[in-house]
Amino acid sequence: MIRCVLTFILMLIAGSAIAQVSVAEERFVTEGLKHFDYTRYVPSGVKRTIGFIYGAQIDCTAMTGMEVKITKEPQHGTVEIVRGEMFPNFAKDNPRSKCNVKKQKGMLLNYTAEKGYAGTDTVEVFVMFPSGYAHEAVYDITVK
């Protein structure tokens, strides 16, 4: 069960997956909350998908019942959460890595900076899984 929950990670376009259990992940197992920090680059005034939030069962069916909330809106743009599909990026040693060859249903995190704005922005997201575990993520965005 613990391995299962650890694999329901918050994935981004560039994506990275948990390959080994670190001290922080051991704390996550006992506390139920995992924190992620991400950096993204987007052009001014153009909508870009900066995140893909999903979970998969061992048979690659999409996990249902996730709650995704924006906890800090950007100051220089807008963010939306919409249903969509993308390829997952599970680690090679994860039994769900076989799911990486087919698009998975999930939630896309789309960001659009104000037209003409150049600088930095921040979005914070909180994801609750049906199991009671949660992820919080901070997206530091550089707008060019």
BAPAGU-989118 format. One record per atom (N, C-alpha, C, O): residue in three letters; atom name; chain; x negated, z negated, y negated; residue number from 1. Coordinates in steps of 0.001 Angstrom, whole numbers. Layout:
BEGIN
SITE   r  a c    east      up   north   k
SITE ALA CA A       X       Z       Y NUM
...
END
This chain:
BEGIN
SITE   r  a c    east      up   north   k
SITE MET  N A    -822       0    1191   1
SITE MET CA A       0       0       0   1
SITE MET  C A    -865       0   -1254   1
SITE MET  O A    -584     739   -2197   1
SITE ILE  N A   -1912    -819   -1276   2
SITE ILE CA A   -2793    -883   -2444   2
SITE ILE  C A   -3429     470   -2684   2
SITE ILE  O A   -3450     939   -3822   2
SITE ARG  N A   -3953    1117   -1642   3
SITE ARG CA A   -4557    2455   -1768   3
SITE ARG  C A   -3536    3438   -2312   3
SITE ARG  O A   -3860    4292   -3137   3
SITE CYS  N A   -2285    3310   -1839   4
SITE CYS CA A   -1198    4190   -2260   4
SITE CYS  C A    -963    4053   -3765   4
SITE CYS  O A    -854    5056   -4471   4
SITE VAL  N A    -886    2826   -4251   5
SITE VAL CA A    -636    2595   -5667   5
SITE VAL  C A   -1797    3094   -6509   5
SITE VAL  O A   -1580    3670   -7575   5
SITE LEU  N A   -3017    2886   -6055   6
SITE LEU CA A   -4176    3344   -6820   6
SITE LEU  C A   -4203    4851   -6982   6
SITE LEU  O A   -4791    5360   -7935   6
SITE THR  N A   -3578    5568   -6068   7
SITE THR CA A   -3604    7025   -6169   7
SITE THR  C A   -2535    7569   -7100   7
SITE THR  O A   -2579    8745   -7462   7
SITE PHE  N A   -1584    6748   -7492   8
SITE PHE CA A    -577    7189   -8453   8
SITE PHE  C A   -1168    7070   -9849   8
SITE PHE  O A    -686    6283  -10664   8
SITE ILE  N A   -2185    7828  -10122   9
SITE ILE CA A   -2934    7686  -11364   9
SITE ILE  C A   -2412    8615  -12423   9
SITE ILE  O A   -1776    9631  -12143   9
SITE LEU  N A   -2693    8245  -13623  10
SITE LEU CA A   -2331    9057  -14774  10
SITE LEU  C A   -3330   10189  -14877  10
SITE LEU  O A   -4517    9959  -15107  10
SITE MET  N A   -2847   11425  -14705  11
SITE MET CA A   -3721   12585  -14683  11
SITE MET  C A   -3581   13382  -15962  11
SITE MET  O A   -2502   13475  -16547  11
SITE LEU  N A   -4682   13945  -16377  12
SITE LEU CA A   -4687   14788  -17559  12
SITE LEU  C A   -5096   16191  -17193  12
SITE LEU  O A   -5491   16458  -16059  12
SITE ILE  N A   -5002   17074  -18142  13
SITE ILE CA A   -5352   18462  -17892  13
SITE ILE  C A   -6762   18552  -17311  13
SITE ILE  O A   -6959   19192  -16278  13
SITE ALA  N A   -7726   17933  -17947  14
SITE ALA CA A   -9087   17954  -17406  14
SITE ALA  C A   -9147   17096  -16158  14
SITE ALA  O A   -9899   17377  -15225  14
SITE GLY  N A   -8348   16054  -16156  15
SITE GLY CA A   -8149   15211  -14985  15
SITE GLY  C A   -9399   14552  -14419  15
SITE GLY  O A  -10504   15091  -14481  15
SITE SER  N A   -9187   13403  -13882  16
SITE SER CA A  -10204   12738  -13084  16
SITE SER  C A   -9449   11854  -12116  16
SITE SER  O A   -8331   11426  -12403  16
SITE ALA  N A  -10038   11583  -10996  17
SITE ALA CA A   -9342   10781   -9990  17
SITE ALA  C A  -10216    9608   -9586  17
SITE ALA  O A  -11438    9649   -9727  17
SITE ILE  N A   -9586    8583   -9091  18
SITE ILE CA A  -10301    7393   -8654  18
SITE ILE  C A  -10930    7669   -7297  18
SITE ILE  O A  -10224    7974   -6336  18
SITE ALA  N A  -12229    7566   -7212  19
SITE ALA CA A  -12916    7826   -5965  19
SITE ALA  C A  -13261    6524   -5238  19
SITE ALA  O A  -13244    6471   -4008  19
SITE GLN  N A  -13573    5479   -6000  20
SITE GLN CA A  -13923    4213   -5394  20
SITE GLN  C A  -13211    3106   -6157  20
SITE GLN  O A  -12816    3300   -7306  20
SITE VAL  N A  -13048    1968   -5541  21
SITE VAL CA A  -12410     845   -6212  21
SITE VAL  C A  -13473      89   -6997  21
SITE VAL  O A  -14410    -457   -6415  21
SITE SER  N A  -13327      58   -8313  22
SITE SER CA A  -14260    -652   -9178  22
SITE SER  C A  -13738   -2059   -9430  22
SITE SER  O A  -12662   -2422   -8957  22
SITE VAL  N A  -14506   -2853  -10179  23
SITE VAL CA A  -14079   -4205  -10529  23
SITE VAL  C A  -12784   -4139  -11325  23
SITE VAL  O A  -11880   -4944  -11102  23
SITE ALA  N A  -12683   -3183  -12259  24
SITE ALA CA A  -11458   -3041  -13059  24
SITE ALA  C A  -10272   -2706  -12168  24
SITE ALA  O A   -9171   -3213  -12384  24
SITE GLU  N A  -10486   -1863  -11178  25
SITE GLU CA A   -9400   -1492  -10273  25
SITE GLU  C A   -9005   -2655   -9375  25
SITE GLU  O A   -7834   -2798   -9023  25
SITE GLU  N A   -9966   -3480   -9005  26
SITE GLU CA A   -9639   -4668   -8230  26
SITE GLU  C A   -8743   -5581   -9056  26
SITE GLU  O A   -7809   -6182   -8525  26
SITE ARG  N A   -9024   -5690  -10369  27
SITE ARG CA A   -8185   -6484  -11251  27
SITE ARG  C A   -6788   -5866  -11329  27
SITE ARG  O A   -5790   -6587  -11341  27
SITE PHE  N A   -6715   -4528  -11382  28
SITE PHE CA A   -5441   -3811  -11428  28
SITE PHE  C A   -4583   -4172  -10217  28
SITE PHE  O A   -3374   -4365  -10343  28
SITE VAL  N A   -5204   -4261   -9055  29
SITE VAL CA A   -4473   -4568   -7830  29
SITE VAL  C A   -3795   -5931   -7943  29
SITE VAL  O A   -2674   -6106   -7466  29
SITE THR  N A   -4463   -6890   -8568  30
SITE THR CA A   -3885   -8222   -8673  30
SITE THR  C A   -2984   -8369   -9889  30
SITE THR  O A   -2028   -9144   -9853  30
SITE GLU  N A   -3270   -7637  -10971  31
SITE GLU CA A   -2494   -7788  -12195  31
SITE GLU  C A   -1386   -6750  -12323  31
SITE GLU  O A    -422   -6975  -13055  31
SITE GLY  N A   -1499   -5615  -11625  32
SITE GLY CA A    -467   -4599  -11680  32
SITE GLY  C A    -545   -3660  -12858  32
SITE GLY  O A     342   -2821  -13018  32
SITE LEU  N A   -1585   -3764  -13707  33
SITE LEU CA A   -1704   -2920  -14884  33
SITE LEU  C A   -3077   -2273  -14951  33
SITE LEU  O A   -4094   -2945  -14778  33
SITE LYS  N A   -3107    -976  -15200  34
SITE LYS CA A   -4367    -239  -15319  34
SITE LYS  C A   -4406     408  -16699  34
SITE LYS  O A   -3403     962  -17150  34
SITE HIS  N A   -5541     345  -17368  35
SITE HIS CA A   -5703     916  -18704  35
SITE HIS  C A   -6619    2141  -18645  35
SITE HIS  O A   -7651    2127  -17973  35
SITE PHE  N A   -6224    3201  -19360  36
SITE PHE CA A   -7008    4436  -19429  36
SITE PHE  C A   -7246    4796  -20890  36
SITE PHE  O A   -6356    4624  -21723  36
SITE ASP  N A   -8429    5291  -21204  37
SITE ASP CA A   -8749    5838  -22526  37
SITE ASP  C A   -9141    7290  -22342  37
SITE ASP  O A   -9988    7607  -21507  37
SITE TYR  N A   -8529    8180  -23121  38
SITE TYR CA A   -8801    9607  -23017  38
SITE TYR  C A   -9097   10183  -24392  38
SITE TYR  O A   -8616    9683  -25409  38
SITE THR  N A   -9898   11243  -24405  39
SITE THR CA A  -10185   11986  -25624  39
SITE THR  C A   -9720   13415  -25422  39
SITE THR  O A  -10003   14030  -24394  39
SITE ARG  N A   -9010   13936  -26398  40
SITE ARG CA A   -8522   15310  -26347  40
SITE ARG  C A   -8808   16003  -27665  40
SITE ARG  O A   -8902   15359  -28710  40
SITE TYR  N A   -8947   17321  -27611  41
SITE TYR CA A   -9178   18161  -28785  41
SITE TYR  C A   -8072   19199  -28854  41
SITE TYR  O A   -7776   19861  -27860  41
SITE VAL  N A   -7455   19344  -30030  42
SITE VAL CA A   -6359   20300  -30189  42
SITE VAL  C A   -6494   21025  -31521  42
SITE VAL  O A   -7064   20483  -32469  42
SITE PRO  N A   -5972   22251  -31600  43
SITE PRO CA A   -5961   22959  -32878  43
SITE PRO  C A   -4831   22440  -33772  43
SITE PRO  O A   -3802   21979  -33277  43
SITE SER  N A   -5024   22519  -35059  44
SITE SER CA A   -4023   22067  -36018  44
SITE SER  C A   -2747   22898  -35914  44
SITE SER  O A   -2804   24127  -35867  44
SITE GLY  N A   -1597   22226  -35878  45
SITE GLY CA A    -308   22896  -35910  45
SITE GLY  C A     122   23588  -34634  45
SITE GLY  O A    1134   24288  -34640  45
SITE VAL  N A    -609   23421  -33531  46
SITE VAL CA A    -300   24105  -32272  46
SITE VAL  C A      38   23065  -31200  46
SITE VAL  O A    -688   22086  -31025  46
SITE LYS  N A    1139   23286  -30487  47
SITE LYS CA A    1526   22359  -29409  47
SITE LYS  C A     564   22514  -28239  47
SITE LYS  O A     271   23629  -27808  47
SITE ARG  N A      74   21390  -27728  48
SITE ARG CA A    -805   21385  -26560  48
SITE ARG  C A    -374   20272  -25604  48
SITE ARG  O A      20   19187  -26032  48
SITE THR  N A    -455   20557  -24317  49
SITE THR CA A    -223   19531  -23308  49
SITE THR  C A   -1518   18744  -23175  49
SITE THR  O A   -2550   19284  -22775  49
SITE ILE  N A   -1453   17468  -23513  50
SITE ILE CA A   -2654   16629  -23455  50
SITE ILE  C A   -2654   15712  -22243  50
SITE ILE  O A   -3663   15072  -21946  50
SITE GLY  N A   -1525   15645  -21537  51
SITE GLY CA A   -1467   14777  -20371  51
SITE GLY  C A    -440   15237  -19363  51
SITE GLY  O A     542   15895  -19706  51
SITE PHE  N A    -681   14880  -18108  52
SITE PHE CA A     256   15152  -17019  52
SITE PHE  C A     396   13860  -16242  52
SITE PHE  O A    -584   13348  -15700  52
SITE ILE  N A    1607   13331  -16183  53
SITE ILE CA A    1862   12040  -15570  53
SITE ILE  C A    2695   12273  -14316  53
SITE ILE  O A    3788   12837  -14378  53
SITE TYR  N A    2169   11834  -13182  54
SITE TYR CA A    2875   12093  -11923  54
SITE TYR  C A    2448   11102  -10856  54
SITE TYR  O A    1483   10354  -11014  54
SITE GLY  N A    3193   11124   -9773  55
SITE GLY CA A    2866   10363   -8578  55
SITE GLY  C A    3325   11168   -7384  55
SITE GLY  O A    4285   11932   -7486  55
SITE ALA  N A    2666   11013   -6263  56
SITE ALA CA A    3032   11766   -5057  56
SITE ALA  C A    3061   10843   -3847  56
SITE ALA  O A    2266    9911   -3730  56
SITE GLN  N A    3985   11123   -2967  57
SITE GLN CA A    4036   10423   -1691  57
SITE GLN  C A    2939   11019    -793  57
SITE GLN  O A    2340   12035   -1143  57
SITE ILE  N A    2683   10408     329  58
SITE ILE CA A    1635   10875    1248  58
SITE ILE  C A    1930   12279    1775  58
SITE ILE  O A    1007   13004    2145  58
SITE ASP  N A    3212   12671    1815  59
SITE ASP CA A    3571   14018    2281  59
SITE ASP  C A    3639   15029    1130  59
SITE ASP  O A    4121   16146    1316  59
SITE CYS  N A    3167   14646     -38  60
SITE CYS CA A    3090   15481   -1245  60
SITE CYS  C A    4414   15645   -1977  60
SITE CYS  O A    4470   16387   -2958  60
SITE THR  N A    5472   14988   -1543  61
SITE THR CA A    6699   15051   -2329  61
SITE THR  C A    6511   14206   -3589  61
SITE THR  O A    5814   13191   -3583  61
SITE ALA  N A    7145   14650   -4654  62
SITE ALA CA A    7005   13957   -5933  62
SITE ALA  C A    7631   12568   -5876  62
SITE ALA  O A    8700   12373   -5298  62
SITE MET  N A    6950   11624   -6479  63
SITE MET CA A    7496   10283   -6590  63
SITE MET  C A    8553   10309   -7689  63
SITE MET  O A    8351   10923   -8737  63
SITE THR  N A    9658    9656   -7453  64
SITE THR CA A   10711    9577   -8452  64
SITE THR  C A   10805    8153   -8971  64
SITE THR  O A   10313    7218   -8339  64
SITE GLY  N A   11438    7995  -10122  65
SITE GLY CA A   11671    6664  -10658  65
SITE GLY  C A   10622    6152  -11619  65
SITE GLY  O A   10655    4979  -11991  65
SITE MET  N A    9683    7005  -12036  66
SITE MET CA A    8692    6579  -13028  66
SITE MET  C A    9361    6519  -14398  66
SITE MET  O A   10214    7345  -14722  66
SITE GLU  N A    8968    5543  -15187  67
SITE GLU CA A    9427    5428  -16578  67
SITE GLU  C A    8210    5668  -17468  67
SITE GLU  O A    7178    5019  -17300  67
SITE VAL  N A    8331    6596  -18410  68
SITE VAL CA A    7230    6931  -19315  68
SITE VAL  C A    7715    6705  -20744  68
SITE VAL  O A    8743    7247  -21149  68
SITE LYS  N A    6972    5907  -21503  69
SITE LYS CA A    7367    5591  -22877  69
SITE LYS  C A    6181    5723  -23826  69
SITE LYS  O A    5055    5358  -23491  69
SITE ILE  N A    6451    6243  -24996  70
SITE ILE CA A    5448    6278  -26061  70
SITE ILE  C A    5490    4905  -26729  70
SITE ILE  O A    6534    4491  -27232  70
SITE THR  N A    4366    4205  -26733  71
SITE THR CA A    4325    2878  -27356  71
SITE THR  C A    3697    2916  -28738  71
SITE THR  O A    3861    1979  -29518  71
SITE LYS  N A    2973    4000  -29052  72
SITE LYS CA A    2443    4194  -30405  72
SITE LYS  C A    2519    5678  -30720  72
SITE LYS  O A    1841    6498  -30101  72
SITE GLU  N A    3356    6005  -31691  73
SITE GLU CA A    3511    7391  -32122  73
SITE GLU  C A    2283    7821  -32925  73
SITE GLU  O A    1631    6988  -33554  73
SITE PRO  N A    1966    9124  -32906  74
SITE PRO CA A     851    9609  -33721  74
SITE PRO  C A    1216    9549  -35212  74
SITE PRO  O A    2391    9636  -35570  74
SITE GLN  N A     220    9404  -36065  75
SITE GLN CA A     455    9353  -37509  75
SITE GLN  C A     427   10738  -38144  75
SITE GLN  O A     983   10934  -39224  75
SITE HIS  N A    -215   11701  -37484  76
SITE HIS CA A    -426   13021  -38094  76
SITE HIS  C A     144   14152  -37254  76
SITE HIS  O A    -345   15281  -37311  76
SITE GLY  N A    1167   13854  -36482  77
SITE GLY CA A    1773   14881  -35646  77
SITE GLY  C A    2931   14308  -34863  77
SITE GLY  O A    3422   13219  -35159  77
SITE THR  N A    3364   15055  -33856  78
SITE THR CA A    4470   14615  -33010  78
SITE THR  C A    4049   14676  -31552  78
SITE THR  O A    3136   15415  -31184  78
SITE VAL  N A    4725   13893  -30732  79
SITE VAL CA A    4463   13886  -29300  79
SITE VAL  C A    5810   13915  -28578  79
SITE VAL  O A    6783   13312  -29033  79
SITE GLU  N A    5852   14613  -27463  80
SITE GLU CA A    7068   14665  -26660  80
SITE GLU  C A    6705   14532  -25189  80
SITE GLU  O A    5621   14917  -24752  80
SITE ILE  N A    7646   13978  -24445  81
SITE ILE CA A    7511   13869  -22992  81
SITE ILE  C A    8585   14753  -22388  81
SITE ILE  O A    9774   14557  -22641  81
SITE VAL  N A    8165   15731  -21585  82
SITE VAL CA A    9123   16651  -20962  82
SITE VAL  C A    8796   16804  -19482  82
SITE VAL  O A    7647   16659  -19064  82
SITE ARG  N A    9814   17097  -18713  83
SITE ARG CA A    9598   17360  -17288  83
SITE ARG  C A    8880   18698  -17139  83
SITE ARG  O A    9133   19640  -17889  83
SITE GLY  N A    7983   18763  -16163  84
SITE GLY CA A    7258   20001  -15918  84
SITE GLY  C A    6483   19934  -14621  84
SITE GLY  O A    6589   18970  -13863  84
SITE GLU  N A    5707   20965  -14378  85
SITE GLU CA A    4893   21036  -13162  85
SITE GLU  C A    3475   21444  -13525  85
SITE GLU  O A    3256   22271  -14410  85
SITE MET  N A    2521   20852  -12828  86
SITE MET CA A    1108   21213  -12942  86
SITE MET  C A     444   20889  -11605  86
SITE MET  O A    1039   20243  -10743  86
SITE PHE  N A    -784   21341  -11450  87
SITE PHE CA A   -1536   21012  -10250  87
SITE PHE  C A   -2091   19598  -10356  87
SITE PHE  O A   -2673   19247  -11383  87
SITE PRO  N A   -1925   18776   -9320  88
SITE PRO CA A   -2539   17448   -9324  88
SITE PRO  C A   -4049   17566   -9088  88
SITE PRO  O A   -4561   18643   -8782  88
SITE ASN  N A   -4727   16467   -9234  89
SITE ASN CA A   -6176   16445   -9062  89
SITE ASN  C A   -6587   15156   -8350  89
SITE ASN  O A   -7309   14331   -8910  89
SITE PHE  N A   -6124   14994   -7119  90
SITE PHE CA A   -6495   13821   -6338  90
SITE PHE  C A   -7946   13950   -5861  90
SITE PHE  O A   -8425   15055   -5604  90
SITE ALA  N A   -8626   12833   -5748  91
SITE ALA CA A  -10009   12818   -5260  91
SITE ALA  C A  -10078   13348   -3830  91
SITE ALA  O A   -9116   13240   -3070  91
SITE LYS  N A  -11222   13919   -3477  92
SITE LYS CA A  -11410   14514   -2145  92
SITE LYS  C A  -11175   13519   -1015  92
SITE LYS  O A  -10675   13893      46  92
SITE ASP  N A  -11527   12267   -1231  93
SITE ASP CA A  -11372   11269    -169  93
SITE ASP  C A   -9965   10653    -136  93
SITE ASP  O A   -9694    9778     687  93
SITE ASN  N A   -9086   11098   -1012  94
SITE ASN CA A   -7718   10607   -1044  94
SITE ASN  C A   -6875   11436     -74  94
SITE ASN  O A   -6970   12663     -94  94
SITE PRO  N A   -6064   10817     765  95
SITE PRO CA A   -5237   11595    1698  95
SITE PRO  C A   -4291   12568     983  95
SITE PRO  O A   -3798   13516    1595  95
SITE ARG  N A   -4042   12339    -290  96
SITE ARG CA A   -3187   13237   -1068  96
SITE ARG  C A   -3954   14423   -1650  96
SITE ARG  O A   -3356   15248   -2341  96
SITE SER  N A   -5230   14532   -1401  97
SITE SER CA A   -6003   15659   -1933  97
SITE SER  C A   -5454   16989   -1420  97
SITE SER  O A   -5636   18024   -2061  97
SITE LYS  N A   -4790   16965    -276  98
SITE LYS CA A   -4160   18180     250  98
SITE LYS  C A   -3051   18663    -692  98
SITE LYS  O A   -2663   19831    -647  98
SITE CYS  N A   -2548   17778   -1534  99
SITE CYS CA A   -1482   18121   -2482  99
SITE CYS  C A   -2006   18913   -3680  99
SITE CYS  O A   -1218   19472   -4444  99
SITE ASN  N A   -3315   18964   -3847 100
SITE ASN CA A   -3911   19619   -5011 100
SITE ASN  C A   -3686   21132   -5049 100
SITE ASN  O A   -3884   21752   -6094 100
SITE VAL  N A   -3281   21730   -3941 101
SITE VAL CA A   -3137   23192   -3879 101
SITE VAL  C A   -1759   23676   -4325 101
SITE VAL  O A   -1528   24882   -4414 101
SITE LYS  N A    -845   22751   -4606 102
SITE LYS CA A     508   23136   -4998 102
SITE LYS  C A     910   22348   -6241 102
SITE LYS  O A     608   21161   -6364 102
SITE LYS  N A    1592   23025   -7155 103
SITE LYS CA A    2048   22334   -8355 103
SITE LYS  C A    2949   21161   -7979 103
SITE LYS  O A    3730   21224   -7031 103
SITE GLN  N A    2811   20098   -8753 104
SITE GLN CA A    3555   18860   -8537 104
SITE GLN  C A    4498   18642   -9720 104
SITE GLN  O A    4139   18947  -10857 104
SITE LYS  N A    5679   18128   -9470 105
SITE LYS CA A    6600   17777  -10553 105
SITE LYS  C A    6128   16485  -11199 105
SITE LYS  O A    5634   15577  -10530 105
SITE GLY  N A    6290   16424  -12510 106
SITE GLY CA A    5906   15234  -13246 106
SITE GLY  C A    6348   15345  -14685 106
SITE GLY  O A    7275   16086  -15010 106
SITE MET  N A    5681   14606  -15541 107
SITE MET CA A    6001   14590  -16957 107
SITE MET  C A    4799   15107  -17747 107
SITE MET  O A    3671   14657  -17551 107
SITE LEU  N A    5063   16060  -18645 108
SITE LEU CA A    4026   16608  -19515 108
SITE LEU  C A    4063   15851  -20835 108
SITE LEU  O A    5133   15591  -21385 108
SITE LEU  N A    2904   15507  -21328 109
SITE LEU CA A    2776   14851  -22625 109
SITE LEU  C A    2268   15907  -23597 109
SITE LEU  O A    1101   16296  -23546 109
SITE ASN  N A    3150   16372  -24486 110
SITE ASN CA A    2824   17439  -25428 110
SITE ASN  C A    2622   16869  -26822 110
SITE ASN  O A    3419   16056  -27290 110
SITE TYR  N A    1557   17296  -27479 111
SITE TYR CA A    1217   16833  -28829 111
SITE TYR  C A    1104   18036  -29757 111
SITE TYR  O A     536   19064  -29390 111
SITE THR  N A    1651   17896  -30961 112
SITE THR CA A    1516   18910  -32000 112
SITE THR  C A    1083   18222  -33285 112
SITE THR  O A    1795   17359  -33799 112
SITE ALA  N A     -80   18598  -33807 113
SITE ALA CA A    -554   18042  -35075 113
SITE ALA  C A     167   18732  -36231 113
SITE ALA  O A     610   19874  -36109 113
SITE GLU  N A     275   18031  -37338 114
SITE GLU CA A     845   18622  -38545 114
SITE GLU  C A      49   19872  -38909 114
SITE GLU  O A   -1177   19892  -38801 114
SITE LYS  N A     747   20896  -39334 115
SITE LYS CA A      91   22134  -39737 115
SITE LYS  C A    -855   21850  -40909 115
SITE LYS  O A    -473   21232  -41903 115
SITE GLY  N A   -2082   22310  -40765 116
SITE GLY CA A   -3086   22108  -41807 116
SITE GLY  C A   -3868   20812  -41685 116
SITE GLY  O A   -4877   20634  -42367 116
SITE TYR  N A   -3416   19895  -40818 117
SITE TYR CA A   -4129   18627  -40664 117
SITE TYR  C A   -5378   18827  -39811 117
SITE TYR  O A   -5341   19519  -38793 117
SITE ALA  N A   -6482   18217  -40234 118
SITE ALA CA A   -7717   18158  -39446 118
SITE ALA  C A   -8213   16717  -39524 118
SITE ALA  O A   -8288   16134  -40605 118
SITE GLY  N A   -8546   16158  -38379 119
SITE GLY CA A   -8998   14775  -38338 119
SITE GLY  C A   -8661   14172  -36992 119
SITE GLY  O A   -8602   14867  -35978 119
SITE THR  N A   -8440   12870  -36997 120
SITE THR CA A   -8157   12185  -35736 120
SITE THR  C A   -6740   11647  -35721 120
SITE THR  O A   -6129   11428  -36767 120
SITE ASP  N A   -6236   11442  -34538 121
SITE ASP CA A   -4910   10879  -34332 121
SITE ASP  C A   -4935   10103  -33017 121
SITE ASP  O A   -5860   10259  -32220 121
SITE THR  N A   -3933    9279  -32794 122
SITE THR CA A   -3867    8463  -31579 122
SITE THR  C A   -2429    8396  -31078 122
SITE THR  O A   -1482    8283  -31856 122
SITE VAL  N A   -2294    8468  -29751 123
SITE VAL CA A   -1008    8302  -29087 123
SITE VAL  C A   -1217    7290  -27967 123
SITE VAL  O A   -2219    7347  -27254 123
SITE GLU  N A    -277    6366  -27812 124
SITE GLU CA A    -350    5405  -26721 124
SITE GLU  C A     894    5547  -25850 124
SITE GLU  O A    2011    5681  -26349 124
SITE VAL  N A     670    5513  -24529 125
SITE VAL CA A    1734    5743  -23553 125
SITE VAL  C A    1717    4623  -22515 125
SITE VAL  O A     658    4132  -22124 125
SITE PHE  N A    2918    4230  -22080 126
SITE PHE CA A    3052    3213  -21038 126
SITE PHE  C A    3862    3818  -19898 126
SITE PHE  O A    4953    4344  -20117 126
SITE VAL  N A    3326    3743  -18675 127
SITE VAL CA A    3984    4307  -17500 127
SITE VAL  C A    4271    3175  -16517 127
SITE VAL  O A    3378    2409  -16154 127
SITE MET  N A    5534    3081  -16093 128
SITE MET CA A    5921    2091  -15082 128
SITE MET  C A    6307    2832  -13807 128
SITE MET  O A    7116    3759  -13838 128
SITE PHE  N A    5724    2415  -12693 129
SITE PHE CA A    6008    3017  -11399 129
SITE PHE  C A    7072    2205  -10671 129
SITE PHE  O A    7223    1014  -10941 129
SITE PRO  N A    7812    2822   -9756 130
SITE PRO CA A    8868    2109   -9030 130
SITE PRO  C A    8349     887   -8280 130
SITE PRO  O A    9107     -44   -8007 130
SITE SER  N A    7066     886   -7950 131
SITE SER CA A    6468    -218   -7203 131
SITE SER  C A    6238   -1461   -8050 131
SITE SER  O A    5906   -2522   -7521 131
SITE GLY  N A    6416   -1335   -9383 132
SITE GLY CA A    6158   -2469  -10265 132
SITE GLY  C A    4791   -2417  -10913 132
SITE GLY  O A    4492   -3234  -11784 132
SITE TYR  N A    3955   -1476  -10507 133
SITE TYR CA A    2662   -1290  -11153 133
SITE TYR  C A    2848    -471  -12413 133
SITE TYR  O A    3858     213  -12573 133
SITE ALA  N A    1874    -540  -13310 134
SITE ALA CA A    1992     186  -14572 134
SITE ALA  C A     629     673  -15040 134
SITE ALA  O A    -411     131  -14664 134
SITE HIS  N A     662    1711  -15869 135
SITE HIS CA A    -529    2250  -16531 135
SITE HIS  C A    -260    2291  -18023 135
SITE HIS  O A     841    2628  -18460 135
SITE GLU  N A   -1262    1949  -18787 136
SITE GLU CA A   -1175    2200  -20216 136
SITE GLU  C A   -2359    3089  -20577 136
SITE GLU  O A   -3473    2890  -20092 136
SITE ALA  N A   -2100    4074  -21438 137
SITE ALA CA A   -3126    5035  -21783 137
SITE ALA  C A   -3169    5232  -23290 137
SITE ALA  O A   -2140    5281  -23964 137
SITE VAL  N A   -4400    5345  -23799 138
SITE VAL CA A   -4624    5650  -25208 138
SITE VAL  C A   -5277    7026  -25264 138
SITE VAL  O A   -6312    7268  -24642 138
SITE TYR  N A   -4651    7919  -26021 139
SITE TYR CA A   -5175    9276  -26211 139
SITE TYR  C A   -5745    9352  -27623 139
SITE TYR  O A   -4998    9316  -28601 139
SITE ASP  N A   -7063    9457  -27729 140
SITE ASP CA A   -7704    9695  -29010 140
SITE ASP  C A   -7819   11195  -29173 140
SITE ASP  O A   -8473   11863  -28372 140
SITE ILE  N A   -7189   11727  -30205 141
SITE ILE CA A   -7085   13178  -30386 141
SITE ILE  C A   -7867   13602  -31620 141
SITE ILE  O A   -7701   13034  -32699 141
SITE THR  N A   -8713   14595  -31450 142
SITE THR CA A   -9406   15215  -32578 142
SITE THR  C A   -8733   16543  -32852 142
SITE THR  O A   -8665   17416  -31986 142
SITE VAL  N A   -8235   16682  -34077 143
SITE VAL CA A   -7532   17901  -34487 143
SITE VAL  C A   -8500   18736  -35310 143
SITE VAL  O A   -9084   18251  -36279 143
SITE LYS  N A   -8664   19987  -34922 144
SITE LYS CA A   -9586   20916  -35623 144
SITE LYS  C A   -8800   21986  -36322 144
SITE LYS  O A   -9383   22859  -36965 144
END
